[in-house]
Amino acid sequence: MMTAILSIFGTLAVYYGMKELYRRTGSLWLMPLMICPILIVGILMTLDIPYAEYRAGGQWLQWLLSPVTVAFAVPLYRQRVLVRKYLPELVTVGIVAAVTAMTTSMLLSDWFGVSHEYVLSLAPRSITTPIAMNVSSMLGGNATITAIFVILTGIIGMLLTVCTVRILNVHNPLLRGLFYGLTAHGTGAARAYEESEKTGVIASVAMIFMGVLTALLAPLVIPAMLWLLC
C-alpha cells in the first residue's frame, strides 16, 4: 500500500518538477513527456522496485484517462463557432490523416514482420492516448503497447512539426495548429498553446477530430487492411 501511494506522489513530483524546468528553459529536450519516463524507470531500477508494485499506484493515474476522454467535449463546445466555420476542412483533413496514419502504421508493422497483436496495437498510435488505448483494446490489441507508441509518435511528431513550420516559414496560426494537432496530438497541442491561444485551440480541435474520426473509421479500415495483408 505504501509503495502504491509513493508511486502516485513520486510520479506527480517528477512530472511537475520537469514541467517547471521545461517552463524555465524552453528546451524541447527537457519536455516532461520525454524525460519523465526515463527518470521514473531510473528511479525504479535504482531502488529495485518491481514494476508491478509501481503500477499498483500508477494505475490510478491511468484510470483518470477515461474522464479525460469525456472532457474533450469541453473545448469542442467552447470553440463551436470555430468548429462550424471550418467543419468541412476539419472533417476532410481529419479523414485523410486518420486513414493515412492507420494504413501506414499497419503496412510498416507488417513489413517488419511483427506479430498480429502489434499490428493492431500500432494502428491507432497517431491519436491521443485515452482514445488510442480504447480503440486498441476494442480491436484486440495491447493497450500498453499502444500507449508507448502514442507517446513516441507525439514526441517525434512535435519535433518534426517544429522543424517543418520553421523550414517552410509557416506563420498562419490556423495552419500551424492543424500541423501540431494532426501529427502530434496532445504533445503538439501543448506546444501549440505555447505559441498562441489561437494556434493551441486549432491544434486541440484538430486532435479531437483526429481521435473521433479514427475511432469511427478504425472498425472499417483496420479489418480491410488485415484482409489485404493476409
FIVEX-923786 format. One line per field, with one value per residue: x, y, z of N, C-alpha, C, O in turn; residue number from 1. Coordinates in Angstrom, 2 decimals. Layout:
REM residues N
nu [X;...] $
nv [Y;...] $
nw [Z;...] $
cau [X;...] $
cav [Y;...] $
caw [Z;...] $
cu [X;...] $
cv [Y;...] $
cw [Z;...] $
ou [X;...] $
ov [Y;...] $
ow [Z;...] $
pos [NUM;...] $
This chain:
REM residues 230
nu [0.82;1.90;3.91;2.33;1.10;3.35;4.23;2.30;2.48;5.19;5.43;3.90;5.43;7.87;6.91;5.83;8.10;9.82;8.23;8.29;11.01;11.17;9.52;11.05;13.41;12.66;13.59;13.20;14.15;13.88;11.31;8.57;7.16;9.07;11.30;10.38;9.48;12.01;13.37;11.70;11.87;14.60;14.66;13.09;14.71;17.04;16.16;15.31;12.59;9.90;8.12;5.45;4.66;4.95;3.06;0.73;0.04;0.30;-1.73;-3.98;-3.64;-3.76;-6.39;-7.66;-7.64;-9.99;-12.08;-10.81;-11.10;-13.86;-13.89;-12.93;-15.02;-15.49;-13.62;-14.44;-17.09;-16.76;-15.43;-17.25;-18.22;-15.96;-15.46;-17.75;-17.34;-15.05;-15.67;-16.04;-13.38;-11.94;-13.07;-12.50;-9.64;-9.11;-10.13;-8.50;-5.99;-6.38;-6.94;-4.59;-2.65;-3.37;-3.21;-0.52;0.86;0.13;1.07;3.86;4.34;3.68;5.58;7.95;7.54;6.22;4.19;0.67;-0.77;0.78;0.52;-2.18;-2.02;-0.41;-1.80;-3.67;-1.90;-1.55;-3.27;-4.65;-3.75;-5.87;-8.08;-6.78;-5.92;-8.38;-9.43;-7.50;-7.83;-10.45;-10.10;-8.60;-5.93;-2.90;-3.18;-1.23;1.11;0.22;-0.05;2.63;3.68;2.07;2.99;5.64;5.10;3.91;6.03;8.08;6.60;5.96;8.51;9.33;7.33;7.81;10.28;9.47;7.53;9.17;11.10;9.50;8.51;6.00;3.46;0.79;-1.55;-3.69;-3.02;-0.62;-1.61;-3.19;-1.17;0.23;-1.80;-2.74;-0.48;0.91;-0.81;-1.78;0.71;1.57;-0.50;-0.07;2.38;1.55;-0.12;1.80;2.75;0.59;-2.75;-4.73;-3.51;-3.18;-5.85;-6.86;-5.16;-5.98;-8.66;-8.24;-6.83;-8.81;-10.76;-9.28;-8.96;-11.65;-12.56;-10.78;-11.54;-14.09;-13.59;-11.77;-12.90;-13.66;-11.51;-9.23;-9.87;-10.14;-7.55;-6.14;-7.16;-6.10;-3.39;-3.10] $
nv [-1.21;1.23;1.55;1.91;4.37;6.01;5.75;7.14;9.84;10.21;10.02;12.25;14.26;14.10;14.71;17.38;18.68;18.45;19.77;22.40;22.92;22.72;24.85;27.01;26.81;26.27;24.42;21.94;19.42;18.93;18.33;17.25;14.91;13.52;13.23;12.42;9.58;8.32;9.16;8.07;5.31;5.01;5.62;3.52;1.32;1.93;1.91;-0.63;-1.39;-3.36;-3.35;-4.11;-3.43;-0.67;-0.05;-0.62;1.69;3.55;2.89;4.22;6.77;6.19;5.45;7.88;8.61;7.95;9.81;12.02;11.59;12.01;14.66;15.96;16.98;19.50;21.63;21.45;22.31;24.93;26.10;26.03;27.75;28.25;25.64;25.05;26.87;25.95;23.32;21.57;21.53;20.53;17.98;16.76;16.89;15.54;12.93;12.06;12.20;10.39;7.90;7.60;7.51;5.13;3.12;3.33;2.75;0.09;-1.13;-0.70;-2.11;-4.70;-5.01;-5.12;-7.50;-7.98;-9.29;-10.20;-9.01;-6.76;-5.32;-4.55;-3.05;-0.90;0.43;2.54;4.59;7.28;9.04;10.75;9.55;8.47;7.84;6.28;4.02;2.88;2.30;0.48;-1.65;-2.35;-3.38;-5.61;-5.31;-4.53;-2.43;-1.20;-1.32;0.25;2.75;3.38;3.74;5.81;7.91;8.07;8.74;11.24;12.78;12.61;13.52;16.13;17.35;17.13;18.64;21.21;21.73;21.58;23.67;25.81;25.59;25.74;28.19;28.86;30.92;31.27;30.91;29.10;27.09;26.19;25.21;23.07;21.39;20.74;19.54;17.35;15.78;15.39;15.09;15.33;16.20;17.91;19.80;20.95;22.20;23.95;25.74;27.12;28.80;30.44;31.32;30.95;29.24;27.03;26.37;25.56;23.39;21.71;21.22;19.97;17.73;16.42;15.92;14.21;12.04;11.23;10.64;8.61;6.64;6.11;5.27;3.18;0.50;-0.12;0.41;-0.96;-3.85;-4.21;-3.62;-5.66;-7.85;-7.36;-7.60;-10.25] $
nw [0.00;0.83;-1.09;-3.36;-2.82;-2.68;-5.29;-6.76;-5.78;-6.19;-8.98;-9.75;-8.56;-9.98;-12.54;-12.29;-11.44;-13.68;-15.49;-14.57;-14.92;-17.69;-18.38;-17.55;-19.03;-21.70;-23.47;-25.89;-25.48;-22.84;-22.31;-20.30;-21.07;-22.47;-20.75;-18.19;-18.21;-18.50;-16.19;-14.18;-14.69;-14.20;-11.44;-10.40;-11.06;-9.64;-6.98;-6.88;-7.30;-8.14;-11.24;-11.14;-8.55;-8.62;-10.56;-9.22;-7.89;-9.92;-11.68;-10.89;-11.82;-14.50;-14.68;-14.70;-17.31;-18.60;-17.70;-18.86;-21.57;-21.94;-21.21;-23.43;-24.81;-23.84;-24.82;-27.49;-27.38;-26.41;-28.51;-30.56;-32.55;-34.12;-34.92;-36.45;-38.52;-39.84;-40.35;-42.73;-43.76;-41.54;-41.20;-43.69;-43.85;-41.48;-41.94;-44.07;-42.77;-40.63;-41.90;-43.40;-41.34;-39.96;-41.98;-42.92;-40.56;-40.11;-42.45;-42.25;-39.87;-40.65;-42.63;-41.19;-40.03;-37.56;-34.84;-35.02;-32.94;-32.36;-34.71;-34.61;-32.30;-32.98;-34.92;-34.04;-33.21;-33.73;-32.46;-29.58;-26.30;-24.43;-26.17;-28.08;-26.62;-25.93;-28.49;-29.38;-27.52;-28.16;-30.69;-30.24;-29.67;-27.78;-25.16;-23.59;-25.13;-27.22;-25.92;-25.40;-27.99;-28.84;-27.26;-28.20;-30.86;-30.48;-29.40;-31.40;-33.60;-32.79;-32.62;-35.30;-36.50;-35.47;-36.69;-39.38;-39.75;-39.34;-41.35;-43.65;-43.22;-42.07;-41.01;-40.50;-37.96;-37.88;-39.73;-38.62;-36.22;-37.13;-38.16;-35.78;-34.19;-35.73;-36.27;-33.89;-31.78;-28.38;-27.33;-29.36;-29.25;-26.76;-27.21;-29.20;-27.82;-26.46;-28.36;-29.29;-28.27;-30.20;-32.05;-30.38;-29.79;-32.31;-32.74;-30.64;-31.35;-33.85;-32.99;-31.46;-33.43;-35.05;-33.32;-32.84;-35.45;-36.13;-34.28;-35.26;-37.87;-37.64;-37.13;-39.71;-41.50;-40.46;-40.31;-43.10;-43.97;-42.68;-44.05;-46.59;-46.03;-45.41] $
cau [0.00;2.79;4.56;1.34;0.94;4.59;4.33;1.44;3.05;6.51;5.21;3.46;6.56;8.79;6.28;5.75;9.47;10.30;7.40;8.82;12.31;10.89;8.97;12.12;14.44;12.06;14.26;12.34;14.75;13.53;9.86;8.22;6.77;10.27;12.25;9.77;9.59;13.40;13.68;10.95;12.50;15.87;14.38;12.64;15.85;17.97;15.58;14.93;11.14;9.28;7.14;4.10;4.36;4.78;1.81;-0.39;-0.36;0.22;-2.96;-4.98;-3.45;-4.25;-7.86;-8.12;-7.71;-11.39;-12.71;-10.16;-11.71;-15.14;-13.63;-12.62;-16.22;-15.49;-13.07;-15.25;-18.26;-16.32;-15.00;-18.24;-18.31;-14.79;-15.64;-18.74;-16.77;-14.05;-16.06;-15.69;-11.92;-11.51;-13.52;-11.75;-8.24;-9.09;-10.33;-7.27;-4.92;-6.68;-6.76;-3.16;-1.92;-3.67;-2.71;0.94;1.32;-0.06;1.97;5.22;4.39;3.70;6.85;8.97;7.24;5.82;3.04;-0.66;-1.15;1.50;-0.09;-3.40;-1.67;0.22;-2.73;-4.22;-0.84;-1.48;-4.29;-4.33;-3.64;-7.11;-8.86;-5.96;-5.95;-9.72;-9.52;-6.63;-8.50;-11.64;-9.68;-7.86;-4.52;-2.39;-3.32;0.03;1.99;-0.33;0.29;4.06;3.90;1.40;3.93;6.75;4.58;3.72;7.33;8.72;5.75;6.08;9.83;9.34;6.45;8.54;11.27;8.79;6.93;10.26;11.71;8.53;8.19;4.55;3.10;-0.65;-1.79;-4.62;-2.28;0.32;-2.40;-3.53;0.04;0.51;-2.86;-2.88;0.73;1.49;-1.94;-1.69;2.02;1.56;-1.42;0.60;3.37;0.83;-0.58;2.95;2.93;-0.52;-4.00;-5.44;-2.84;-3.49;-7.25;-6.97;-4.47;-6.85;-9.80;-7.73;-6.51;-10.06;-11.34;-8.45;-9.28;-13.03;-12.63;-10.05;-12.40;-15.21;-13.12;-10.93;-13.57;-13.79;-10.21;-8.27;-10.17;-9.83;-6.10;-5.72;-7.50;-5.13;-2.06;-3.06] $
cav [0.00;2.39;1.69;2.45;5.80;6.69;5.78;8.22;11.14;10.29;10.31;13.64;15.13;14.09;15.41;18.82;19.19;18.59;20.79;23.70;23.08;22.97;26.20;27.98;26.72;26.28;23.43;20.82;18.17;18.79;18.12;16.22;13.66;12.83;12.98;11.76;8.11;7.92;9.37;7.13;3.99;5.06;5.55;2.16;0.41;2.26;1.48;-2.04;-1.51;-4.06;-2.55;-4.47;-2.64;0.72;0.04;-0.67;3.07;4.26;2.59;5.22;7.86;5.70;5.45;9.24;8.80;7.83;11.14;12.94;11.36;12.70;16.10;16.54;17.67;20.87;22.58;21.44;23.16;26.32;26.59;25.53;28.68;27.98;24.30;25.16;27.64;25.15;21.92;20.77;21.36;19.67;16.60;16.24;16.67;14.53;11.61;11.72;11.96;9.19;6.72;7.51;7.08;3.72;2.23;3.32;2.04;-1.35;-1.57;-0.75;-3.20;-5.96;-5.07;-5.55;-8.86;-8.08;-10.15;-9.67;-8.13;-5.49;-4.60;-3.94;-2.08;0.27;1.10;3.82;5.30;8.70;9.84;10.97;8.30;7.85;7.26;5.24;2.80;2.29;1.75;-0.69;-2.72;-2.73;-4.15;-6.79;-5.01;-4.35;-1.00;-0.70;-1.10;1.40;3.97;3.66;4.28;7.11;8.88;8.24;9.49;12.63;13.45;12.72;14.36;17.51;17.83;17.27;19.74;22.44;21.93;21.78;25.00;26.78;25.48;26.23;29.58;28.92;31.87;31.20;30.13;28.00;26.02;25.66;24.43;21.80;20.58;20.24;18.67;16.11;14.96;15.14;15.07;16.11;16.84;19.02;20.83;21.65;23.08;24.99;26.74;27.94;29.80;31.39;30.66;30.56;28.04;25.95;25.98;24.80;22.12;20.90;20.78;19.01;16.50;15.76;15.40;13.07;10.93;10.78;10.03;7.33;5.69;5.76;4.61;2.02;-0.79;-0.36;0.45;-1.96;-5.18;-4.22;-3.70;-7.01;-8.75;-7.12;-8.04;-11.71] $
caw [0.00;0.91;-2.39;-4.29;-2.51;-3.08;-6.76;-7.26;-5.46;-6.82;-10.40;-9.84;-8.21;-11.12;-13.66;-12.06;-11.39;-15.04;-16.15;-14.17;-15.57;-19.11;-18.49;-17.35;-20.07;-23.03;-24.31;-26.29;-24.99;-21.43;-22.22;-19.32;-21.73;-22.93;-19.68;-17.02;-18.23;-18.28;-14.77;-13.36;-14.87;-13.48;-10.00;-10.09;-11.14;-8.56;-5.70;-7.04;-7.11;-9.28;-11.98;-10.68;-7.35;-9.05;-11.32;-8.29;-7.65;-11.19;-12.41;-10.55;-12.77;-15.79;-14.61;-15.00;-18.76;-19.04;-17.61;-19.78;-22.88;-21.92;-21.08;-24.74;-25.29;-23.35;-25.81;-28.71;-27.14;-26.28;-29.83;-31.53;-33.68;-34.95;-35.49;-37.53;-39.63;-40.58;-40.26;-43.91;-43.84;-40.44;-41.47;-44.84;-43.46;-40.43;-42.54;-44.79;-41.80;-39.85;-42.75;-43.72;-40.14;-39.67;-43.03;-42.93;-39.36;-40.30;-43.52;-41.69;-38.90;-41.40;-43.36;-40.24;-39.61;-36.16;-34.62;-35.30;-31.82;-32.51;-35.84;-34.10;-31.27;-33.59;-35.85;-33.58;-32.48;-34.09;-31.78;-28.18;-25.54;-23.94;-27.27;-28.72;-25.80;-26.07;-29.84;-29.41;-26.78;-28.92;-31.87;-29.82;-29.50;-26.42;-24.86;-23.05;-26.29;-27.93;-25.17;-25.59;-29.33;-28.91;-26.68;-29.15;-32.01;-30.07;-29.25;-32.72;-34.44;-32.36;-33.02;-36.76;-36.86;-35.16;-37.75;-40.66;-39.85;-39.43;-42.67;-44.64;-42.85;-41.91;-39.96;-40.26;-36.74;-38.16;-40.38;-37.63;-35.28;-37.79;-38.19;-34.43;-33.69;-36.52;-36.29;-32.57;-30.83;-27.15;-27.24;-30.30;-28.78;-25.66;-27.84;-29.95;-26.87;-26.10;-29.42;-29.17;-27.89;-31.42;-32.56;-29.46;-29.95;-33.55;-32.51;-29.78;-32.15;-34.84;-32.25;-31.10;-34.67;-35.46;-32.44;-33.07;-36.78;-36.07;-33.56;-36.12;-39.09;-37.34;-37.37;-41.15;-42.18;-39.95;-40.86;-44.53;-44.10;-42.27;-45.16;-47.66;-45.62;-45.26] $
cu [0.86;3.49;3.62;1.16;2.16;4.72;3.49;2.11;4.45;6.40;4.80;4.60;7.56;8.21;6.30;7.13;10.02;9.50;7.91;10.17;12.13;10.37;10.07;13.12;13.87;12.70;13.34;12.86;14.47;12.01;9.55;7.87;7.97;11.16;11.66;9.84;11.01;13.76;12.97;11.53;13.82;15.68;13.96;13.80;16.83;17.46;15.11;13.44;10.55;8.21;5.72;3.70;4.14;3.44;0.59;-0.88;-0.56;-1.07;-4.08;-4.86;-3.96;-5.78;-8.42;-8.21;-9.15;-12.14;-12.11;-10.79;-13.04;-14.94;-13.27;-13.83;-16.21;-14.89;-13.86;-16.46;-17.87;-15.95;-15.97;-18.38;-17.17;-14.93;-16.64;-18.16;-15.84;-14.40;-15.72;-14.19;-11.42;-11.87;-12.69;-10.30;-8.15;-9.24;-9.07;-6.14;-5.14;-6.43;-5.29;-2.37;-2.14;-3.04;-1.18;1.51;1.23;0.87;3.41;5.37;4.48;5.02;7.98;8.68;6.83;4.53;1.73;-1.09;-0.48;0.91;-1.34;-3.11;-1.10;-0.74;-3.26;-3.19;-0.85;-2.59;-3.94;-4.53;-4.98;-7.92;-8.09;-6.01;-7.30;-9.90;-8.71;-7.28;-9.70;-11.28;-8.93;-6.37;-4.14;-2.36;-2.02;1.02;1.53;0.07;1.74;4.29;3.16;2.33;5.09;6.31;4.41;5.02;7.98;7.92;5.87;7.42;9.89;8.45;7.12;9.54;10.59;8.22;8.00;10.88;10.80;8.07;6.67;4.21;1.61;-0.94;-2.74;-3.90;-1.28;-0.41;-2.80;-2.34;0.28;-0.53;-2.96;-1.66;1.24;0.46;-1.71;-0.38;2.09;0.66;-0.79;1.63;2.68;0.35;0.57;3.18;1.85;-1.78;-4.75;-4.84;-3.17;-4.91;-7.43;-6.30;-5.34;-8.03;-9.38;-7.42;-7.78;-10.73;-10.58;-8.81;-10.67;-13.15;-11.91;-10.89;-13.56;-14.76;-12.35;-11.63;-13.76;-12.43;-9.31;-8.61;-9.87;-8.34;-5.57;-6.02;-6.51;-3.74;-1.95;-2.69] $
cv [1.26;2.65;2.31;3.95;6.58;6.78;6.89;9.58;11.32;10.64;11.77;14.62;15.23;14.90;16.93;19.45;19.42;19.64;22.19;23.96;23.39;24.39;27.25;27.98;26.82;25.27;22.26;19.49;17.94;18.67;17.03;14.87;12.85;12.38;12.17;10.22;7.62;8.04;8.34;5.72;3.92;4.94;4.14;1.17;0.66;1.74;0.03;-2.25;-2.22;-3.20;-2.84;-3.66;-1.17;0.90;0.00;0.73;3.84;4.03;3.57;6.44;7.46;5.72;6.82;9.51;8.73;9.16;12.15;12.81;12.11;14.22;16.76;17.29;19.15;21.86;22.60;22.35;24.63;26.93;26.16;26.44;28.43;26.63;24.35;25.86;26.78;23.66;21.11;20.49;20.39;18.21;16.00;15.92;15.57;13.12;11.16;11.38;10.66;7.92;6.52;6.99;5.59;2.79;2.18;2.59;0.54;-1.89;-1.70;-1.90;-4.55;-6.13;-5.55;-6.92;-9.02;-8.90;-9.42;-8.69;-6.77;-4.66;-3.86;-2.86;-0.80;1.06;2.43;4.72;6.81;9.55;9.91;9.70;7.71;7.16;6.11;3.93;2.11;1.64;0.46;-1.89;-3.25;-3.64;-5.43;-6.58;-4.90;-2.86;-0.40;-0.40;0.12;2.70;4.37;4.31;5.59;8.19;9.14;9.04;10.96;13.40;13.68;13.65;15.83;18.10;18.06;18.44;21.09;22.75;22.27;23.19;26.10;26.77;26.06;27.65;29.79;29.84;31.82;30.33;28.96;26.81;25.38;24.77;23.09;20.86;19.93;19.22;17.34;15.21;14.58;15.17;15.91;16.85;18.06;20.15;21.64;22.64;24.24;26.10;27.64;29.05;30.87;30.61;30.16;29.30;26.83;25.45;25.12;23.42;21.19;20.35;19.74;17.67;15.71;15.16;14.17;11.83;10.36;10.07;8.69;6.27;5.21;4.93;3.32;0.68;-1.13;-0.50;-0.70;-3.38;-5.28;-4.34;-5.08;-8.02;-8.59;-7.66;-9.55;-12.40] $
cw [0.00;-0.42;-3.41;-4.08;-2.97;-4.59;-7.35;-7.04;-6.06;-8.30;-10.59;-9.55;-9.36;-12.27;-13.44;-11.94;-12.78;-15.80;-15.82;-14.84;-17.05;-19.31;-18.39;-18.49;-21.49;-23.98;-24.61;-25.73;-23.51;-21.24;-21.20;-19.94;-22.17;-21.76;-18.52;-17.08;-17.96;-16.81;-13.89;-13.47;-14.12;-11.97;-9.60;-10.09;-9.99;-7.21;-5.73;-6.73;-8.32;-9.94;-11.51;-9.45;-7.71;-9.74;-10.41;-7.93;-8.93;-11.94;-12.07;-11.45;-14.15;-15.82;-14.98;-16.50;-19.27;-18.89;-18.58;-21.17;-22.98;-21.91;-22.41;-25.32;-24.91;-24.35;-27.12;-28.55;-27.09;-27.63;-30.92;-32.74;-34.66;-35.65;-36.64;-38.75;-40.49;-40.58;-41.51;-44.02;-42.77;-40.70;-42.60;-44.46;-42.40;-40.97;-43.26;-43.82;-41.04;-40.67;-43.09;-42.53;-39.87;-40.71;-43.06;-41.72;-39.55;-41.39;-43.02;-40.71;-39.61;-42.14;-42.46;-39.65;-38.15;-36.05;-34.89;-34.20;-31.94;-33.65;-35.38;-33.07;-31.85;-34.48;-35.32;-32.88;-32.72;-33.49;-30.30;-27.35;-25.08;-25.04;-27.91;-27.95;-25.89;-27.44;-29.94;-28.71;-27.54;-30.10;-31.52;-29.70;-28.04;-26.11;-24.33;-24.17;-27.07;-27.25;-25.38;-26.95;-29.56;-28.38;-27.63;-30.37;-31.68;-30.00;-30.61;-33.63;-34.08;-32.80;-34.53;-37.20;-36.60;-36.26;-39.08;-40.79;-39.92;-40.82;-43.75;-44.35;-42.76;-40.74;-39.62;-39.03;-36.95;-38.77;-39.42;-36.62;-35.86;-37.82;-36.83;-33.98;-34.41;-36.43;-34.89;-31.45;-29.57;-26.97;-28.14;-29.85;-27.65;-26.21;-28.57;-29.02;-26.41;-27.13;-29.36;-28.84;-29.13;-32.02;-31.69;-29.60;-31.20;-33.40;-31.67;-30.57;-33.19;-34.18;-31.92;-32.33;-35.14;-34.62;-32.71;-34.41;-36.83;-35.38;-34.43;-37.33;-38.83;-37.57;-38.84;-41.83;-41.74;-40.41;-42.35;-44.77;-43.72;-43.37;-46.31;-47.32;-45.49;-46.58] $
ou [0.59;3.65;4.03;1.08;2.05;5.25;3.89;2.27;4.84;7.17;5.30;4.72;8.04;8.92;6.73;7.33;10.63;10.04;7.95;10.44;12.84;10.73;10.03;13.63;14.51;12.38;12.76;12.08;14.79;11.50;10.19;8.24;7.90;11.71;12.34;10.22;11.20;14.39;13.57;11.66;14.14;16.44;14.41;13.87;17.39;18.23;14.58;13.08;10.68;7.51;4.87;2.54;3.25;2.76;-0.47;-2.07;-1.46;-1.48;-5.02;-5.87;-4.53;-6.39;-9.52;-8.79;-9.49;-12.79;-12.81;-10.98;-13.32;-15.72;-13.31;-13.68;-16.85;-15.54;-13.94;-16.82;-18.55;-16.14;-15.57;-18.64;-17.38;-14.56;-16.39;-18.45;-15.86;-13.52;-15.15;-13.77;-10.58;-11.07;-12.23;-9.81;-7.22;-8.55;-8.61;-5.43;-4.20;-5.79;-4.79;-1.51;-1.18;-2.41;-0.60;2.51;2.15;1.39;4.09;6.39;5.26;5.54;8.86;9.46;7.07;3.86;1.69;-1.70;-1.10;0.83;-1.55;-3.84;-1.28;-0.50;-3.29;-3.57;-0.21;-2.82;-3.05;-5.38;-5.21;-8.38;-8.68;-6.11;-7.36;-10.46;-9.16;-7.27;-9.95;-12.04;-8.66;-5.60;-4.97;-1.60;-1.72;1.69;2.34;0.48;2.05;5.01;3.57;2.45;5.47;7.03;4.73;5.11;8.38;8.49;5.89;7.46;10.43;8.78;7.01;9.64;11.07;8.41;7.77;11.15;11.25;7.32;6.13;4.62;1.21;-0.62;-2.63;-4.13;-1.12;0.09;-2.76;-2.48;0.50;-0.19;-3.24;-1.80;1.91;0.84;-1.46;-0.37;2.61;0.99;-0.95;1.75;3.17;0.41;0.34;3.74;2.15;-1.88;-5.33;-5.56;-3.41;-5.16;-8.07;-6.83;-5.42;-8.36;-10.07;-7.71;-7.82;-11.21;-11.19;-8.93;-10.83;-13.77;-12.36;-10.95;-13.96;-15.46;-12.28;-11.02;-14.00;-12.21;-8.70;-7.70;-9.39;-7.91;-4.66;-5.23;-6.12;-3.00;-0.84;-2.61] $
ov [2.22;3.79;3.14;4.71;7.66;7.76;7.53;10.37;12.43;11.45;12.45;15.66;16.32;15.68;17.67;20.62;20.46;20.33;23.06;25.08;24.22;25.05;28.27;29.04;27.39;25.26;21.66;18.56;16.88;18.89;15.98;13.82;11.62;11.28;11.33;9.61;6.62;7.15;7.80;5.02;2.92;4.24;3.63;0.29;-0.28;1.21;-0.48;-3.17;-1.73;-2.43;-1.95;-3.26;-0.52;1.90;0.52;0.93;4.66;4.87;3.75;7.06;8.27;5.98;6.91;10.51;9.37;9.59;13.03;13.81;12.77;14.96;17.99;18.12;19.96;22.83;23.63;23.08;25.48;28.12;25.96;25.96;28.39;26.48;23.77;25.48;26.87;22.82;20.02;19.37;19.53;17.31;14.86;14.82;14.77;12.20;10.03;10.39;9.91;6.98;5.39;6.13;4.87;1.79;1.10;1.89;-0.20;-3.00;-2.67;-2.59;-5.42;-7.24;-6.29;-7.45;-10.07;-9.16;-8.19;-7.66;-5.75;-3.44;-2.70;-1.88;0.28;2.24;3.40;5.52;7.55;10.67;9.21;8.88;6.53;6.04;5.08;2.86;0.88;0.55;-0.53;-3.00;-4.46;-4.54;-6.25;-7.54;-5.15;-2.11;0.77;0.64;0.93;3.65;5.55;5.30;6.40;9.26;10.29;9.91;11.82;14.53;14.80;14.48;16.69;19.23;19.07;19.14;22.01;23.89;23.13;23.83;27.17;27.83;26.77;28.25;30.75;29.59;32.29;29.14;27.95;25.67;24.15;23.72;22.07;19.67;18.72;18.16;16.31;13.99;13.57;15.26;17.11;17.99;19.10;21.33;22.86;23.76;25.37;27.27;28.79;30.09;32.06;29.41;29.08;28.39;25.74;24.24;24.08;22.42;19.99;19.17;18.74;16.61;14.49;14.02;13.19;10.73;9.14;9.01;7.75;5.13;4.05;4.01;2.46;-0.22;-2.28;-1.42;-1.35;-4.08;-6.32;-5.08;-5.61;-8.93;-9.58;-8.11;-10.09;-13.63] $
ow [-0.72;-0.84;-4.22;-5.04;-3.55;-5.12;-8.32;-7.97;-6.41;-8.81;-11.49;-10.19;-9.68;-12.90;-14.32;-12.29;-13.05;-16.67;-16.69;-15.27;-17.61;-20.28;-19.08;-18.88;-22.38;-25.17;-23.70;-25.53;-22.97;-20.15;-21.22;-19.41;-22.25;-21.79;-17.94;-16.08;-17.27;-16.24;-12.96;-12.47;-13.48;-11.30;-8.58;-9.24;-9.43;-6.41;-4.74;-5.99;-9.44;-9.28;-11.49;-9.31;-7.17;-9.52;-10.76;-7.70;-9.04;-12.75;-12.85;-11.81;-14.88;-16.86;-15.52;-16.92;-20.27;-19.84;-19.08;-21.86;-23.99;-22.51;-22.52;-26.22;-25.58;-24.71;-27.78;-29.48;-27.65;-27.86;-32.07;-33.84;-35.87;-36.81;-37.70;-39.89;-41.71;-40.79;-41.37;-44.32;-43.05;-40.45;-42.50;-44.73;-42.42;-40.52;-43.09;-44.00;-40.82;-40.19;-43.06;-42.70;-39.57;-40.35;-43.22;-41.83;-39.19;-41.26;-43.32;-40.70;-39.22;-42.26;-42.90;-38.86;-37.56;-37.05;-34.98;-34.49;-31.64;-33.55;-35.72;-32.96;-31.27;-34.75;-36.08;-32.03;-31.97;-33.95;-29.83;-27.66;-25.33;-24.86;-28.24;-28.54;-25.93;-27.53;-30.51;-29.23;-27.56;-30.46;-32.40;-29.64;-27.15;-26.71;-24.59;-24.16;-27.52;-27.92;-25.53;-27.06;-30.39;-28.97;-27.86;-30.86;-32.49;-30.48;-30.94;-34.33;-34.96;-33.29;-34.99;-38.16;-37.41;-36.72;-39.82;-41.82;-40.47;-41.39;-44.64;-45.14;-43.31;-39.61;-38.56;-39.04;-36.27;-38.38;-39.42;-36.22;-35.16;-37.54;-36.73;-33.45;-33.79;-36.51;-34.73;-30.28;-29.69;-26.51;-27.75;-30.03;-27.59;-25.73;-28.55;-29.38;-26.02;-26.82;-29.38;-29.09;-29.11;-32.45;-32.21;-29.53;-31.15;-33.88;-31.97;-30.47;-33.38;-34.74;-32.08;-32.29;-35.59;-35.15;-32.80;-34.50;-37.49;-35.83;-34.36;-37.76;-39.70;-38.15;-39.18;-42.62;-42.58;-40.86;-42.82;-45.66;-44.36;-43.61;-46.93;-48.19;-45.45;-46.64] $
pos [1;2;3;4;5;6;7;8;9;10;11;12;13;14;15;16;17;18;19;20;21;22;23;24;25;26;27;28;29;30;31;32;33;34;35;36;37;38;39;40;41;42;43;44;45;46;47;48;49;50;51;52;53;54;55;56;57;58;59;60;61;62;63;64;65;66;67;68;69;70;71;72;73;74;75;76;77;78;79;80;81;82;83;84;85;86;87;88;89;90;91;92;93;94;95;96;97;98;99;100;101;102;103;104;105;106;107;108;109;110;111;112;113;114;115;116;117;118;119;120;121;122;123;124;125;126;127;128;129;130;131;132;133;134;135;136;137;138;139;140;141;142;143;144;145;146;147;148;149;150;151;152;153;154;155;156;157;158;159;160;161;162;163;164;165;166;167;168;169;170;171;172;173;174;175;176;177;178;179;180;181;182;183;184;185;186;187;188;189;190;191;192;193;194;195;196;197;198;199;200;201;202;203;204;205;206;207;208;209;210;211;212;213;214;215;216;217;218;219;220;221;222;223;224;225;226;227;228;229;230] $
